[in-house]
Amino acid sequence: HAAPPAPPCMRIGSLITAASIVRASCLQRATKLEPRGKVARTMSAMVSQTLGTHSGTFQADEAMGVWLLRRLERFASLPLTRTRDASVLAGLGIVIDVGGTYDDGALRYDHHQRGFFETFDGAVGVADGPETATGRFKTKLSAAGLVYKHYGREILKTLKPDALADAAALEWVYVKVYEDFMEALDGIDNGIEIADETRYKDGSTLPARVHRLNRRWNAGTGGPSEDERFEKASALCGADFSDVLDDVVESMLPARALVERALKNREAVHASGAVVAFESGGCPWKTHLYDLERELGAGPVQFVLYEDSAKMWRVQAVTVEGTAFTNRLGLLEPWRGLRDAELERASGSPGAKFVHASGFIGGHATYDGALGLALKTLEAAGKL
């Protein structure tokens, strides 16, 4: 006998039942009841072609992981199931951040289970803590890190096919995006403090912003559903990832060649090799300098020179790698906080414009003057 009209396609909710799976299969084409075996096979195929994560309060790691997987064609149109029901999870095609299993072959990417300690570039199944991690990175992966570890290169090539056609450029961007962005998600989700002692709390991080999208404990009825809130969080994660990727690919990557040329030509600036000059101001040189020093066996560079947008020559101290504000060598202390005529008298350099109070940067009207400030500092420190 003829089947009743099928309902419209609908999102699979937090708990999938056999009935809801059948309804979600878009059976508009049906004009008669399918044989029992065929319905069962349809249900099985639909479940296996479903992306899963946990229900309840959501965090940035699974919201990011879901967004990343959806960049790939084979996962892009999969319905999302948010549940903690093990019997439901067992039938899903790919599951992240729930289930207690990490198995790339089975498309299972959880990080909560006892004994799990995987890192971005470490050998799988070897480490039991940061001390035994085999790669450069020592941060335990979250669901987002696991997804990025296994699918990151493919995702990057999908998002930036022309810019990342070169294998070396792809590899550099793959590592850089993890180092500058993804690793923090792993650390925060796994409860790893950024430092042994912190001086203030940062509520502007992506995980903090995602957390605020959850329903408040005292919220009334109505408003967006939990799944709708999750989708908003996932989109927020994707927007941040896209912004970071754009910056890495469109700004940092082109700067690498410029920094490499400057480093190779450093002895033309001064025989000590302690000062480099960039041909273009505003270049994100810190991104590359430390890596290129190691690769080329050059350094340590103490100061960089460049012309800013106002045509002032800047002399900037190189920070100690891994720090934001600790200089390898700051400009001379008696100059710090001085400007214009006062600085000219103190430095003996006509055209000197300013030296920052911390000594990390100064300005001069001319290239030779900016170089002179660097060389006087090096000489006073016994580095010439």
Summary of the structure (lengths in Angstrom):
residues: 384
radius of gyration: 27.5
end to end distance: 95.2
largest distance: 100.5
contacts: 1168
relative contact order: 0.07
helix: 45%
strand: 10%
